[in-house]
Amino acid sequence: MNIDWAHFTPFASLVGGIILGVASAIFILVNGRILGISGILGGLLPPKVGDATWRVAFLLGMFAAPTVFHAVVPAQYITAPRIDASDWMVIAAGLLVGIGTRYASGCTSGHGVCGLSRLSPRSLVATLSFMGAGFVMVYVLRHIL
C-alpha cells in the first residue's frame, strides 16, 4: 500500500472532525436534536408548522458555507475536488445513499457521529455496515473492475 502524501491531510481531517464533534454536541445541547442531515432534510417532507424554519435555516447555512469559505480563504489555498466518476455514477451514488439513509433510519453523520457518541447499538451496526460496504466497494471498483 502506498500513501498519496500529496493528498494526505491528517491535520485538516483532525480539525474538521473536532469541529463536527463540537457542532454536534452544541446542536444536541441547544436544540435537543440529533445533527443528522437526512433527518433534518427529511423533517421538511412534509413540513410541520413551526418546525420548518430552523430546518431551512440550517440547510441554507450548510449550502452557504462554501461561499463564505471562498470569500475568506485566499484563492491559492483552495483546490477544486477531483471526482473520478461520470455524472451518472455520481447521480446513482447519491440515489443509493438516499435510499440507504431511509433503510438505516439515518445518515452517516447521524449514526457515525451522534449515534456512536450516545452509545446507540443501532448506530454501531449502521456505522459498521456502511463503512464495511464502502471498503468493499472501493476494493471492487479499484482492484477488480
Phi, psi and chi 1 to 4 in degrees:
 res  aa     phi    psi   chi1   chi2   chi3   chi4
   1 MET       -  135.4  176.6  174.0   79.1      -
   2 ASN  -114.2  137.5  -67.0  -34.5      -      -
   3 ILE   -91.9  131.2  -65.1  177.2      -      -
   4 ASP   -80.5   87.5 -177.8    3.9      -      -
   5 TRP   -62.0  -27.0  -68.7  105.8      -      -
   6 ALA   -67.6  -27.9      -      -      -      -
   7 HIS  -114.0   12.5  -62.4   98.2      -      -
   8 PHE   -84.0  115.3 -176.4   60.9      -      -
   9 THR  -127.9   67.1   58.3      -      -      -
  10 PRO   -65.7  -37.0   22.9  -31.5      -      -
  11 PHE   -67.1  -47.6 -179.7   71.8      -      -
  12 ALA   -62.7  -38.3      -      -      -      -
  13 SER   -66.2  -42.4  -59.1      -      -      -
  14 LEU   -62.6  -46.6  176.7   64.1      -      -
  15 VAL   -62.6  -44.1  170.6      -      -      -
  16 GLY   -61.4  -41.1      -      -      -      -
  17 GLY   -64.0  -41.1      -      -      -      -
  18 ILE   -64.1  -43.8  -69.4  169.8      -      -
  19 ILE   -62.0  -43.8  -69.1  170.2      -      -
  20 LEU   -63.8  -42.6 -177.9   57.6      -      -
  21 GLY   -63.7  -44.1      -      -      -      -
  22 VAL   -66.4  -41.9  168.9      -      -      -
  23 ALA   -62.6  -40.3      -      -      -      -
  24 SER   -64.4  -42.6  -61.4      -      -      -
  25 ALA   -64.5  -44.6      -      -      -      -
  26 ILE   -63.2  -41.7  -69.2  170.7      -      -
  27 PHE   -61.7  -44.6 -163.9   79.2      -      -
  28 ILE   -72.3  -34.0 -161.2  165.9      -      -
  29 LEU   -69.9  -40.1  -71.0  171.9      -      -
  30 VAL   -80.9  -42.3  171.5      -      -      -
  31 ASN  -104.9  -16.8  -61.9  -45.7      -      -
  32 GLY    70.9   22.3      -      -      -      -
  33 ARG  -126.6  155.9  -61.4  177.0 -174.9  -92.5
  34 ILE   -81.0  139.4  -60.3  -63.5      -      -
  35 LEU   -88.3   69.1 -175.7   64.4      -      -
  36 GLY  -112.8  123.0      -      -      -      -
  37 ILE   -63.3  -40.9  -55.4  -53.8      -      -
  38 SER   -65.0  -35.2   64.7      -      -      -
  39 GLY   -69.8  -38.4      -      -      -      -
  40 ILE   -66.5  -46.3  -67.7  170.5      -      -
  41 LEU   -68.2  -44.1 -179.8   61.9      -      -
  42 GLY   -62.0  -27.6      -      -      -      -
  43 GLY   -67.9  -12.1      -      -      -      -
  44 LEU   -88.6   -6.2  -70.1  173.2      -      -
  45 LEU  -119.6   97.7  -53.2  168.6      -      -
  46 PRO   -79.1  152.2   29.6  -32.6      -      -
  47 PRO   -71.2  144.7   22.2  -28.4      -      -
  48 LYS  -103.1  143.7  -64.1  179.6 -176.9  116.5
  49 VAL   -61.9  129.6  176.6      -      -      -
  50 GLY    83.6   -9.5      -      -      -      -
  51 ASP  -107.4  -16.8 -170.1   48.5      -      -
  52 ALA   -78.8  -28.1      -      -      -      -
  53 THR   -60.6  -50.2  -54.4      -      -      -
  54 TRP   -67.7  -33.8   74.1  -92.4      -      -
  55 ARG   -65.5  -46.0  -67.2  174.7 -170.4  -87.0
  56 VAL   -63.9  -43.3  170.0      -      -      -
  57 ALA   -61.4  -42.2      -      -      -      -
  58 PHE   -62.1  -48.5 -178.8   89.0      -      -
  59 LEU   -65.2  -39.9  -66.5  169.8      -      -
  60 LEU   -63.2  -40.9  -72.7  174.2      -      -
  61 GLY   -63.5  -38.6      -      -      -      -
  62 MET   -64.9  -39.5 -169.4  174.1   74.4      -
  63 PHE   -78.1  -25.7  -73.7  110.8      -      -
  64 ALA   -79.3  -22.1      -      -      -      -
  65 ALA   -55.3  -43.9      -      -      -      -
  66 PRO   -61.5  -35.0  -21.9   31.6      -      -
  67 THR   -65.2  -44.0  -56.1      -      -      -
  68 VAL   -64.0  -41.8  172.8      -      -      -
  69 PHE   -58.9  -46.1 -179.1   77.8      -      -
  70 HIS   -64.4  -31.1  -80.4  -90.5      -      -
  71 ALA   -75.7  -27.8      -      -      -      -
  72 VAL   -94.6  -40.4  173.0      -      -      -
  73 VAL   -88.3  135.2  175.6      -      -      -
  74 PRO   -58.8  144.7  -22.7   31.7      -      -
  75 ALA   -58.4  -31.9      -      -      -      -
  76 GLN   -69.0  -14.0   67.8  -98.4   25.6      -
  77 TYR   -97.2   -0.1  -64.8  110.3      -      -
  78 ILE  -106.8  125.9  -60.2  173.5      -      -
  79 THR  -122.0  141.2   58.1      -      -      -
  80 ALA   -73.0  138.7      -      -      -      -
  81 PRO   -66.8  146.0   21.9  -29.5      -      -
  82 ARG  -105.8  120.3 -170.6 -176.5   86.5 -142.1
  83 ILE  -111.7  115.0  -60.1  173.4      -      -
  84 ASP   -88.7   61.0  -66.8  -30.0      -      -
  85 ALA  -155.8  155.7      -      -      -      -
  86 SER   -76.2  166.4   68.1      -      -      -
  87 ASP   -59.2  -39.3  -68.9  -17.3      -      -
  88 TRP   -65.7  -35.9  -70.6  109.5      -      -
  89 MET   -66.9  -39.5 -176.2   76.1   80.0      -
  90 VAL   -66.6  -41.6  172.5      -      -      -
  91 ILE   -63.6  -46.0  -69.2  168.5      -      -
  92 ALA   -61.3  -41.6      -      -      -      -
  93 ALA   -63.0  -42.9      -      -      -      -
  94 GLY   -62.1  -42.8      -      -      -      -
  95 LEU   -64.4  -41.6  -69.7  171.9      -      -
  96 LEU   -64.3  -39.6  -72.4  171.9      -      -
  97 VAL   -64.0  -43.3  167.4      -      -      -
  98 GLY   -60.5  -43.8      -      -      -      -
  99 ILE   -64.3  -41.9  -68.5  167.0      -      -
 100 GLY   -62.4  -37.3      -      -      -      -
 101 THR   -67.2  -31.3   61.1      -      -      -
 102 ARG   -71.1  -42.8  -62.0  -54.1  -69.0  172.9
 103 TYR   -67.4  -35.7  -81.5  117.1      -      -
 104 ALA   -89.0    0.8      -      -      -      -
 105 SER    56.4   39.1  -61.7      -      -      -
 106 GLY   155.7  168.8      -      -      -      -
 107 CYS  -103.7 -178.1   58.2      -      -      -
 108 THR   -62.3  -39.2   55.5      -      -      -
 109 SER   -70.9  -38.3   61.6      -      -      -
 110 GLY   -64.2  -47.4      -      -      -      -
 111 HIS   -80.5  -49.4  -76.4  -61.4      -      -
 112 GLY   -70.3  -35.7      -      -      -      -
 113 VAL   -97.9  -56.9  176.0      -      -      -
 114 CYS   -79.7  -44.2  -59.5      -      -      -
 115 GLY   -66.4  -44.1      -      -      -      -
 116 LEU   -65.8  -35.5  -70.5  179.5      -      -
 117 SER   -69.4  -20.9   65.8      -      -      -
 118 ARG   -94.9    6.0  -65.5  173.0   52.4 -125.4
 119 LEU    59.8   38.7  -56.1  176.2      -      -
 120 SER   -78.7  120.6  166.0      -      -      -
 121 PRO   -60.4  -37.9  -20.4   29.9      -      -
 122 ARG   -62.5  -39.2 -179.7  174.3   76.1  173.8
 123 SER   -69.2  -34.8  -69.8      -      -      -
 124 LEU   -62.6  -46.8  177.2   61.6      -      -
 125 VAL   -63.1  -44.4  170.4      -      -      -
 126 ALA   -62.7  -44.8      -      -      -      -
 127 THR   -64.7  -45.0  -57.7      -      -      -
 128 LEU   -61.7  -36.9  -68.8  173.0      -      -
 129 SER   -67.5  -49.0  -62.6      -      -      -
 130 PHE   -72.7  -32.0   65.8   67.5      -      -
 131 MET   -68.5  -43.8  -69.1  -61.1  -68.5      -
 132 GLY   -61.8  -44.7      -      -      -      -
 133 ALA   -62.5  -38.7      -      -      -      -
 134 GLY   -64.5  -43.3      -      -      -      -
 135 PHE   -60.1  -45.9  -65.2  154.0      -      -
 136 VAL   -63.1  -45.3  168.8      -      -      -
 137 MET   -64.1  -41.2  -73.7  -53.2  -61.2      -
 138 VAL   -62.9  -43.4  166.6      -      -      -
 139 TYR   -62.3  -46.5 -178.0   79.8      -      -
 140 VAL   -64.0  -47.7  166.7      -      -      -
 141 LEU   -69.8  -33.6  -68.3  174.3      -      -
 142 ARG   -89.6  -28.7  -60.6  -76.9 -177.5 -165.6
 143 HIS  -118.2  -20.8  -59.1  -72.6      -      -
 144 ILE  -106.5  -45.9  -65.7  176.2      -      -
 145 LEU   -87.8      -  -64.1  179.8      -      -
